[in-house]
Amino acid sequence: MTSISGVGTTTTGTGSGTGSGLSSTNSPGSGLLSSAGIGSGLDVNAIITALVNAKQAGPSQQISNQTTQLQAQEAGLTALGSALSSLQTTLGKLGSSLTFNSYTATLGDSTLGTTSTLPNAQPGTYSLTVNHLATAQKRASAAYASGSAVGAGTLTVGVGSQSMNINVSATDSISSIATAINQASGNPGVQATVVNGTNGAQLLLTSTKTGVANGFSVSAGSGSSAGLSALATTLDTAGSNEASDASLSIDGIAVTSASNSVSGALNGVTLNLAATGSTTLTVSQDTSAVTGAVSDFVNAYNSYISTVGTLSGYDPNSKQGGVLLGDTTLMSVQRQVNSVLSGSVAGNSIGSLAALGITRNADGTLSSDSGKLSSALQGNPAAVQDLFAGTNGYATRLNSMLDGFTSSNGILATRTASIQNQLSNLSQESTALTARMNVYATQLRQQYTALDTLMSSLNNTSSYLTSSLQAMLNSNSSNK
């Protein structure tokens, strides 16, 4: 009975420890909450992970698949937009009158100067004679000893209707006068230099521009000293380096110019004269701008065809289709581009791209016959311009059509914005799914922890009963 009493004591201790003894280091149930699975013998963490993964797998895979598909579509639309934008850049050149109104002017004798042209130039050949070049006025003072004073007063320097007054003190030399002229804020167009020659220092004045109209005058104000008045008189006296205008003739028509850069004499042509003499001036259309623009268009179009082939193609070996295979936007672009380029330009003597030498190959790309294009440009440049840049020209119509796809509020931008919105929603769904799975995992852990606690309690009870029965048997055996 003593043993039975002792077992009862143990039972009492165990019973009292059921509520609070779980956290006691002496309790059989110690560590159950922190080590799930001890009571049940199960790998609870692995079970919870498997259950969460199984519940999460389907929705997560669906989100992943949709995200991958949308991202691929977005990349495809971006590639398509880039190809169309490159094509539009070339259409901008083909649709510009500046491309077709480009001219070049050449001189038979290049030593006479150079030329430049504007879009309003007219083709033609002209006889050019340059009689003399435009020059700037130059005048020098008498020689002065270095640093010697000239005399006090006011020196007035004028060019045309503009003039400046230089106040000269009694101690100023020609060097200080030169500095004052060059630094004057109201300088009308005269540069002063001191030249130290064998006879002494001399003040050299030079007009900053060529031509008679840009010659200068010099005078001394009333009350100026005799020395300053003498300087003004010398500088105001004509010498051997007076201003002159350029003199030339074009097909016998006399032309003068204050500058050696002669513009306005021949529409759209500027002559930069460098020497006198006679030569031939030839003005002709510069077809390189047009041929270059056509070549750029063909290359850009072929790049567009390559991009479309990649986006909409199908590989039978890998059984993989392009990211925009069957896409309505891409098919709409193809249909409308083909419609414009396969048509003709009404009222145009050339009529079609094929007649200009731009033909379609079997793979959909374009080829250009430079010989036909060159011949058309020489024979009827206005028709070539109208074929591309006219109101119904290819470049005009195609560029306008593509704007509906590539503009900031066009179809491609709208599609891309929609895809980005869907991707944002999928990202939010993924975040929400993760949050739900975290809650689910917490619920499972709570359930398994409760199960572990119950299993531990049942195990303790089983151990107690087993020990009590064994004690009773031992006690009965000893009493016998």
C-alpha positions in Angstrom: 0.0 0.0 0.0 2.9 2.3 0.6 3.9 1.9 -3.0 0.3 2.6 -4.1 0.3 5.7 -1.9 3.6 6.7 -3.5 2.1 6.2 -6.9 -0.8 8.3 -5.9 1.5 11.0 -4.9 3.2 10.8 -8.2 -0.2 11.0 -9.9 -1.1 14.0 -7.8 2.1 15.7 -8.8 1.5 14.9 -12.4 -2.0 16.1 -12.3 -1.0 19.3 -10.7 1.6 19.8 -13.4 -0.8 19.3 -16.3 -1.8 22.9 -16.4 1.4 24.6 -15.5 4.0 21.9 -15.6 4.3 22.1 -19.4 6.8 24.9 -19.0 8.6 23.3 -16.1 12.0 21.6 -16.8 10.8 18.7 -14.6 7.6 18.1 -16.5 7.3 15.2 -19.0 5.6 17.6 -21.5 8.4 20.2 -21.4 9.1 21.9 -24.9 5.9 20.7 -26.6 5.0 24.2 -27.9 8.5 25.0 -29.2 9.2 21.6 -30.7 6.0 20.5 -32.6 6.0 16.7 -33.2 7.5 15.6 -29.9 4.2 14.4 -28.5 2.9 12.9 -31.7 6.2 11.8 -33.1 5.3 13.4 -36.5 7.5 15.8 -38.6 5.0 18.6 -38.2 7.1 21.3 -40.0 7.3 19.1 -43.1 3.6 18.3 -43.0 2.7 22.0 -42.7 5.1 22.9 -45.5 3.6 20.2 -47.8 0.0 21.3 -47.0 0.7 25.0 -47.7 2.6 24.2 -50.9 -0.2 22.0 -52.1 -2.8 24.7 -51.5 -0.6 27.5 -52.9 0.7 25.6 -56.0 -2.3 26.0 -58.3 -3.0 29.7 -57.8 0.7 30.5 -57.7 1.3 28.7 -61.0 -1.7 30.4 -62.6 -0.3 33.8 -61.6 3.1 32.9 -62.8 1.9 31.7 -66.2 -0.3 34.8 -66.7 2.6 37.1 -65.7 5.0 35.3 -68.1 2.5 35.5 -70.9 1.8 39.2 -70.3 5.5 40.1 -70.0 6.2 38.3 -73.3 3.3 40.3 -75.0 4.6 43.5 -73.6 8.1 42.8 -74.9 6.7 41.9 -78.3 4.7 45.1 -78.5 7.8 47.1 -77.5 9.8 45.4 -80.3 7.0 46.1 -82.8 6.8 49.7 -81.7 10.5 50.1 -82.1 10.5 48.7 -85.6 7.6 51.0 -86.6 9.2 54.1 -85.1 12.4 53.4 -87.1 10.3 53.0 -90.2 8.5 56.3 -89.5 11.9 58.1 -89.1 12.7 57.2 -92.7 9.2 58.2 -93.8 9.8 61.6 -92.3 12.7 62.1 -94.6 10.8 60.8 -97.7 7.9 63.0 -96.8 9.9 66.2 -96.5 10.2 68.6 -99.4 13.8 69.5 -98.2 14.9 66.0 -99.2 13.8 66.6 -102.8 14.8 70.3 -102.9 18.4 69.7 -102.3 20.9 71.2 -104.7 24.6 71.4 -105.3 26.6 74.2 -106.9 30.1 73.7 -108.3 32.7 76.0 -109.7 34.8 74.8 -112.7 37.8 76.5 -111.2 37.7 75.8 -107.5 40.5 78.3 -106.7 38.0 81.1 -107.2 36.1 80.1 -104.1 33.4 77.8 -102.7 29.6 77.6 -102.9 26.6 76.7 -100.8 23.0 76.2 -101.7 19.4 76.5 -100.3 16.3 74.6 -101.2 15.1 77.5 -103.5 18.0 77.1 -105.9 17.3 76.4 -109.5 19.3 74.1 -111.8 21.4 75.8 -114.5 24.8 76.5 -115.8 26.2 80.1 -115.7 29.3 82.0 -116.8 31.0 83.6 -113.7 33.6 86.4 -113.8 35.1 87.8 -110.7 36.7 91.2 -111.4 38.0 92.0 -107.9 37.3 91.0 -104.3 35.8 93.1 -101.5 38.4 94.6 -99.2 38.3 96.3 -95.8 39.5 99.9 -95.3 43.0 100.3 -93.7 44.7 103.5 -92.7 47.9 104.2 -90.7 49.0 107.2 -88.7 52.4 108.9 -88.8 55.2 107.4 -86.7 55.6 108.2 -83.0 58.3 107.6 -80.6 57.4 104.7 -78.3 55.2 105.9 -75.4 55.1 109.5 -76.5 51.9 111.5 -75.9 49.7 112.5 -78.8 47.8 115.3 -77.2 44.5 115.8 -75.3 41.0 116.1 -76.8 38.2 113.9 -78.3 38.7 111.5 -81.1 35.5 110.5 -83.0 35.5 107.3 -85.1 32.5 106.6 -87.3 31.2 103.9 -89.6 28.1 104.7 -91.6 25.6 106.3 -89.2 27.3 104.9 -86.0 30.2 106.5 -84.2 32.1 106.5 -80.9 34.0 109.2 -79.0 37.3 108.4 -77.4 38.5 110.8 -74.7 42.2 111.3 -75.0 44.2 112.7 -72.1 47.4 114.7 -72.4 49.5 111.7 -71.4 47.9 109.1 -73.7 50.0 107.5 -76.4 48.8 105.8 -79.6 49.0 102.5 -77.7 46.5 103.6 -75.0 44.3 105.1 -77.8 44.3 101.8 -79.6 43.3 100.0 -76.4 40.5 102.5 -75.8 39.2 102.0 -79.4 39.2 98.2 -79.1 37.5 98.2 -75.7 34.8 100.8 -76.4 31.3 99.4 -75.9 30.0 101.5 -78.8 32.7 100.5 -81.3 31.0 100.8 -84.8 33.3 98.3 -86.5 36.9 99.4 -86.3 40.0 97.5 -85.0 43.1 99.3 -83.8 46.6 97.9 -83.9 50.0 99.4 -83.1 52.7 98.5 -85.6 56.3 99.1 -84.4 58.2 99.9 -87.7 61.6 101.2 -88.4 60.5 104.8 -88.2 58.6 104.3 -84.9 55.2 103.2 -83.7 52.2 103.7 -86.0 48.5 103.4 -85.2 46.7 101.2 -87.8 42.9 101.2 -88.1 41.1 98.5 -90.0 37.4 98.1 -90.7 36.1 94.8 -89.3 33.9 94.3 -92.4 34.7 94.6 -96.1 32.9 96.9 -98.5 32.7 100.6 -99.1 29.7 101.0 -96.8 31.8 99.8 -93.9 34.7 102.3 -94.4 35.4 104.5 -91.3 36.0 108.2 -90.8 38.1 109.9 -88.1 37.8 113.4 -86.7 39.0 115.4 -83.7 36.5 117.3 -81.5 36.6 121.1 -81.1 39.2 122.2 -78.6 41.4 119.1 -79.2 45.1 119.7 -79.3 47.0 120.2 -82.5 48.7 116.8 -82.0 45.4 114.9 -81.7 43.9 116.9 -84.6 46.9 115.9 -86.8 46.4 112.2 -85.9 42.7 112.4 -86.9 43.5 114.2 -90.2 46.1 111.5 -91.1 43.7 108.6 -90.3 40.8 110.3 -92.2 42.9 110.7 -95.4 42.4 108.1 -98.1 45.4 105.9 -98.8 46.3 102.8 -100.9 44.2 100.4 -98.8 40.7 101.8 -99.1 37.5 99.8 -98.8 36.0 98.3 -102.0 33.1 96.1 -102.9 33.4 92.8 -104.7 32.7 93.1 -108.4 31.6 90.2 -110.5 29.3 89.2 -113.3 26.9 86.2 -113.9 26.2 85.5 -117.5 27.3 89.1 -118.2 25.0 90.7 -115.6 27.1 93.0 -113.2 26.9 92.3 -109.5 28.5 94.0 -106.6 28.7 92.9 -103.0 30.1 94.5 -99.8 31.1 91.0 -98.8 33.1 88.3 -100.5 30.2 86.0 -99.5 27.8 86.8 -102.2 24.2 85.8 -101.7 21.0 86.9 -103.3 22.6 87.4 -106.8 21.5 83.9 -107.8 18.5 82.4 -106.0 19.5 79.8 -103.4 23.2 80.0 -104.2 25.9 81.7 -102.1 29.3 82.3 -103.6 32.3 82.5 -101.2 34.8 84.4 -103.4 38.5 83.8 -102.9 40.2 85.0 -106.1 39.6 86.8 -109.3 39.1 85.1 -112.7 36.5 83.5 -114.9 34.9 80.0 -114.6 31.6 78.1 -115.0 29.1 77.8 -112.2 26.9 74.7 -112.4 23.8 74.3 -110.2 22.1 70.9 -110.2 19.8 68.8 -108.0 21.5 66.8 -105.4 19.9 63.3 -105.8 22.0 61.7 -103.1 19.6 63.0 -100.4 16.7 61.2 -102.2 18.5 58.0 -102.9 19.8 57.9 -99.4 16.3 58.4 -98.0 14.9 55.6 -100.2 17.7 53.3 -99.2 17.0 54.0 -95.5 13.3 53.4 -96.0 13.9 50.0 -97.7 16.3 48.9 -94.9 13.9 50.0 -92.2 11.0 48.2 -93.9 13.0 45.0 -94.2 13.9 45.3 -90.5 10.2 45.7 -89.7 9.5 42.5 -91.8 12.2 40.6 -89.9 10.7 41.7 -86.5 7.2 40.8 -87.6 8.5 37.3 -88.7 10.0 36.7 -85.3 7.0 37.9 -83.4 4.4 36.0 -85.4 6.3 33.0 -86.6 6.1 29.3 -85.6 8.9 26.9 -85.2 7.7 23.3 -86.0 10.8 21.8 -84.5 10.4 23.3 -81.1 6.7 23.7 -81.6 7.0 27.3 -80.3 5.2 30.3 -81.7 6.2 33.9 -81.6 5.0 36.0 -78.7 2.5 37.9 -80.9 1.3 34.9 -83.0 -2.3 35.6 -83.8 -2.2 39.0 -82.1 -4.9 41.3 -83.5 -2.8 44.4 -83.2 0.1 42.9 -85.1 -2.2 41.6 -87.8 -3.9 45.0 -88.1 -0.5 46.7 -88.6 0.5 44.1 -91.3 -2.8 44.5 -93.1 -2.7 48.3 -93.2 1.0 48.6 -94.1 0.4 46.2 -97.0 -2.7 48.1 -98.1 -0.7 51.4 -98.4 2.4 50.0 -100.2 0.6 47.7 -102.6 -1.7 50.5 -103.8 -0.9 53.3 -106.3 -0.7 57.0 -106.2 -3.6 58.4 -108.3 -2.6 61.2 -110.7 1.1 60.5 -110.5 2.9 59.7 -113.7 5.1 57.1 -112.0 2.2 55.6 -110.1 3.7 52.9 -108.0 6.8 51.8 -106.1 7.4 49.0 -108.5 7.6 51.5 -111.4 10.2 53.4 -109.4 12.2 50.1 -109.0 11.1 49.3 -105.5 9.8 45.7 -105.6 8.7 43.1 -103.1 10.7 39.8 -102.7 9.2 36.4 -102.0 10.0 36.7 -98.3 8.1 40.0 -98.1 11.2 42.2 -98.0 11.8 45.1 -100.5 14.5 45.6 -103.0 15.5 48.8 -104.8 16.7 49.3 -108.3 19.1 52.3 -108.1 19.2 52.6 -111.9 15.4 53.1 -112.2 15.4 55.5 -109.3 18.3 57.6 -110.7 16.6 57.7 -114.1 13.3 58.8 -112.6 15.1 61.6 -110.6 16.8 62.9 -113.7 13.7 62.6 -115.9 11.0 63.8 -113.6 12.1 64.7 -110.1 8.8 66.4 -109.4 6.9 63.1 -109.9 9.3 61.3 -107.6 8.7 63.9 -104.9 4.9 63.6 -105.4 5.1 59.8 -105.2 6.4 60.0 -101.7 5.8 63.4 -100.3 2.6 64.4 -102.0 -0.8 64.5 -100.3 -1.5 61.0 -101.4 2.2 59.9 -101.5 3.4 56.7 -99.9 5.4 58.4 -97.1 2.5 60.8 -96.3 -0.2 58.1 -96.1 2.0 55.4 -94.4 3.3 57.8 -91.8 -0.2 59.0 -91.0 -1.5 55.5 -90.6 1.4 54.4 -88.4 0.7 57.4 -86.1 -2.4 55.6 -85.0 -0.2 52.8 -83.6 2.9 54.6 -82.4 1.7 57.9 -81.0 1.6 58.5 -77.2 -2.1 57.7 -77.2 -2.0 55.2 -80.0 -3.0 51.5 -80.0 0.5 50.2 -78.9 0.6 52.6 -76.0 -2.9 51.7 -74.9 -2.2 48.0 -75.2 1.0 48.4 -73.2 -0.7 50.4 -70.5 -3.4 47.7 -70.2 -0.8 44.9 -69.9 1.1 46.9 -67.2 -2.1 47.3 -65.3 -2.8 43.6 -65.5 0.8 42.8 -64.3 0.2 45.2 -61.4 -3.0 43.3 -60.5 -1.2 40.0 -60.7 1.5 41.3 -58.4 -1.1 42.3 -55.9 -2.7 38.9 -56.2 0.6 37.2 -55.6 1.1 39.3 -52.4 -2.4 38.5 -51.2 -1.9 34.8 -51.9 1.3 34.8 -49.9 -0.5 36.6 -47.0 -3.3 34.0 -47.1 -0.8 31.1 -47.1 1.0 32.6 -44.1 -2.4 32.7 -42.2 -3.1 29.1 -43.3 0.3 28.0 -42.1 -0.2 29.7 -38.7 -3.6 27.9 -38.4 -2.1 24.5 -39.2 0.7 25.1 -36.7 -1.8 25.9 -34.0 -3.8 22.8 -34.8 -0.8 20.5 -34.8 0.6 22.1 -31.6 -2.8 21.4 -29.9 -2.6 17.8 -31.2 1.0 17.5 -29.9 -0.1 18.8 -26.5 -3.0 16.3 -26.3 -0.7 13.4 -27.5 1.8 14.3 -24.8 -0.9 14.3 -22.2 -2.2 11.0 -23.3 1.3 9.5 -23.3 1.8 10.8 -19.7 -1.4 9.2 -18.6 -0.5 5.9 -20.3 2.9 5.9 -18.5 1.2 6.6 -15.2 -1.3 3.8 -15.6 1.4 1.4 -16.6 3.6 2.3 -13.7 0.6 2.1 -11.2 -0.4 -1.4 -12.4 3.2 -2.6 -12.2 3.5 -1.2 -8.7 0.3 -3.0 -7.6 1.5 -6.3 -9.1 4.9 -5.9 -7.3 3.1 -5.1 -4.0 0.8 -8.2 -4.3 3.8 -10.4 -5.1 5.7 -9.2 -2.0 2.7 -9.7 0.3 2.5 -13.3 -0.7 
